[in-house]
Amino acid sequence: MSAPSHEHALASVIIPAHDEEAVIGRLLDALGEGLDGARLDVVVACNGCSDGTAAVARARGVRVVEIAEASKIAALDAGDAAATTFPRLYVDADVVLTGGAVASVVRTLAAPGVHYASPPGVMDTAGRPWAVRAFFDLWAAVPTGDDSPVGSGVFAFDEAGRGRFGAWPPVVADDLFARVLFAREERRVVPADPVVVEAPWTVRALVRRRTRVYAGNMEVAAHPELGRLPGLAERRAPWWRAVQAHPRLALEAVPYLAVNTVAKLAARRAVRRAAPLAWGRDETTRRASPAAPTHGTAS
């Protein structure tokens, strides 16, 4: 899967990974699907790992860089330093992305004026509590626009797009930063295999995930330089439009509003304390569970 040189790689794929032994294998296996003979330059950037993440990656023939610091931003920088080519994709270790989807992203970024692209995302909610499933049923129905990708854990730049900044800024919402660098007409959601994202397995974990999202967004918006980026003024459509279009979702609005309200208040408290924001990842999607599927199943 991993290509040895710039000339032979369809794209570079950078995967920041902190103790992802339980999940990274399924992502690396999926990246080998649908390439039709093409090869990818895959770089797993292990940061502060104390498990077998690096060994799992090396066993699948991809390149591994290891840094001592447990930092996603440091891992992104290390991955960029090791990557050999463009386009360049940045992929969370706990999602499932096929090589065929990568090829579709590469084709999209070849279009004039397009510098950022992302596959669509689908949330795996199989086996989750009703409140978690209901939250994501409504979340998925909120209109976003075809050129406004939302939280799939995967995004890509062409060379000119990556050239808009140097080192990654020290923010939690790296995906938001990446997207708002570009005006709407410079971005695309790619018609491709969707990225499968694991939903949290508990309501508490969902609240923590949403708190991180709100706090990260507030951090970027309040930044003296990042707050002026072109895409930051865009807003997602209000949740009630989804209910208006799909009245069956009215009951789902109860957990949706409750989770988001609690998360937003917690995020505001965290931002007011002015303490560095912790990544606070969702551990429920990374531990073995008899109820949890081995591979993501769209729901």
Order of alpha helices (4+ residues) and beta strands (2+ residues): beta-alpha-beta-alpha-beta-alpha-beta-alpha-beta-beta-alpha-beta-alpha-alpha-beta-beta-alpha-alpha-alpha
